[in-house]
Amino acid sequence: MSEPKTANTLNALSSPRDVRQAIRNDLFRSHTSGLAKGYVQCNLVILEQELAADFLLFCQKNPKPCPLVAMSDAPGNPRISGAGKDVDIRSDVPQYKVFEHGKLTAQVNDVQDIWQDNFVSFLLGCSFSFEEALIDDGIEIRNIAEGVNVPMYNTTIACKPAGAFSANMVVSMRPMKASDAIRAIQICSRFPNVHGAPVHFGDPELIGIYDIDNPDYGDRVTIKPGEVPVFWACGVTPQVAISNAKPAISITHSPGCMLITDIRNSQLSVL
């Protein structure tokens, strides 16, 4: 029998199952950027059934920050067959956030003790998936190079409201040379199911970001001379929408701590 994978042994060559098992066995509790090369990583939203239709519509109206990859087979079912074999949404994310009436009340390692029979889970595409395509093209991803979580920021870009849900977009940022930014737009346009092309690059104040060195989520990264910040729609946006909607209870991933699925990135690319 092989030794269980730990935080020190997980890397880009780890299988999605190895990562999920390490998380399920309480051996890994960090951000998942750079792990399981080639496989789709997903943001998570869990809501009670009565709000599921509104949230589904919010995703459909805002596909860049909320690209839907898979959802519960049925209310109360913690298995999501569309995400892969033996995926248990209650335990396979490194860290969860629990909200009550829109307020963060806990950060936990699993949600088995608070699972409800009326919960509906949504998996949304994550920018970590397109990072692989950028790296393969020779573009450095600074948060991976520096071993930190990607920086994320609140913006003044309004999403389209749906039912109880409304929010301004959250974006993730990766600094690049201008020529690489143009190439990144071309590459990421092939991945609409994992946020697609950037929504902005250059002056961050134009989208309401006034202190680039202090992200609202994640970690600061180095911006080198001659580089511009490049911004992608981010799957933390639904957390803002949930905070505004104030459901009795809701659960999300902690920023950067994703579910790694058995879906290959190539399955979500378009020509």
Buried (B, 14 or more C-beta within 10 A) or exposed (E): EEEEBEEEEBEEEBBBBBBBBBBBEEBBBBBBBBBBBBBBBBBBBBBBBEBBEBBBBBBEEBBBBBBBBBBBEEBBBBBBEBBBEEBBBBBBBBBBBBBEEBEEEEEBBBBEEBBEEEBBBBBBBBBBBBBBBBBEEEBBBBBBEEEBBBBBBBBEBEBEBBEBBBBBBBBBBBBBBEEBBEBBBEBBEBBBBBBBBBBBBEEBEEBBBEEBEEBBBBBBBEBEEEBBBBBBBBBBBBBBBBBBBEBEBBBBBBBBBBBBBBBEBEEBBEE
